Amino acid sequence: MFNNSRLKVARQRAGLTMRELASRVGIEPRTVTGYEAGEYLPSDDVVRKFEQVLGFPQEFFIAEDLDIPRAEGVSFRSMSKMTARQRDRAIAAGAVAFLLSDWLESEFDLPEADLPDMREELPQTAAAGLRDYWRLGNKPIKNMVHLLELKGVRVFSLGEDGKEIDAYSLWRDARPYVFLNTQKSAERSRFDAAHELGHLVLHKHAAPNGLEAEKQANEFAAAFLMPEAPLRAVGRVSGLPKVVQLKQEWSVSVAAMAYRLHELGLLTKWNYQQIFVEISRRGWRTEEPSPIRREQSQIWQKVLSEVRRDERLGLARLSELLYLPGTELARLLFGLATVGVPSASQTVPTTPPRGHLRLVN
């Protein structure tokens, strides 16, 4: 039976409106509306055209219902910058990620979510409290993505064109998810990861929308990545070279470090303004001095390594099992799935034993 919800997800992942899809398939827009509403079923010929236009195999459209994120339960970094088309495309990515996540949990033993509910705490207090809870001390965090995965968060990339969608997060039952846009600098992506972590612990039982929620998540991220005590131990800062040194030590953007120092009273208002003028003049609002390496998922690095070694299950076979085009795997898995994809002509696997992935931070 044709699954109307899957048509909507595939259309949104392709970034098309119903009218645009109708034009490319050669049918009336009202017909597409009827298909997506489940009012009637497309012919086999139309389904083949959907495959050609949207890039999803025909089997995708006749599989079981998808679990699709609810828009009101999703925390977007910047609602004002994105269009409805971009928002829908990003949310549809969540539905595809759920398919991957469910397969992952069926094959591997992974950490359970270990994120406390901190909705009663102030953002900076929550950041310090979570560092204590996870026994991180006041040292720089080596890798935010690895840390989130170690604590049971499923982290996926958003391989979207453009930077309007910074990142988003949500809870799916007891499992937290974070989606990061890889079009931004590695330093800003780390801040996005900490920002979404703030939403997950501060706004678990509420719709995390609005300027106040975003402000709280920003405050949490700054305090979590740049804890107060070690920065106060540095003392007053006056020049850009010291800000750059600290930004390198804590793996954040030079702008974020300048703002944090000013927030803590370690950088005067005048120095802060002069430093920001210089940051802009040097083009460091978009390109960082001494940039760090982009963080990637260690879970999917390990899983894809196992998949490639397993003669019964190659990446192409995984794509077939989930009825997903390879481009969708690449977009969600930090581009890791584009490397060394084996031939699809492999033996259909029997169910392999569950594996255990050792995660480190």
Order of alpha helices (4+ residues) and beta strands (2+ residues): alpha-alpha-alpha-alpha-beta-alpha-beta-alpha-alpha-beta-beta-beta-alpha-alpha-alpha-alpha-alpha-alpha-alpha-alpha-alpha-beta
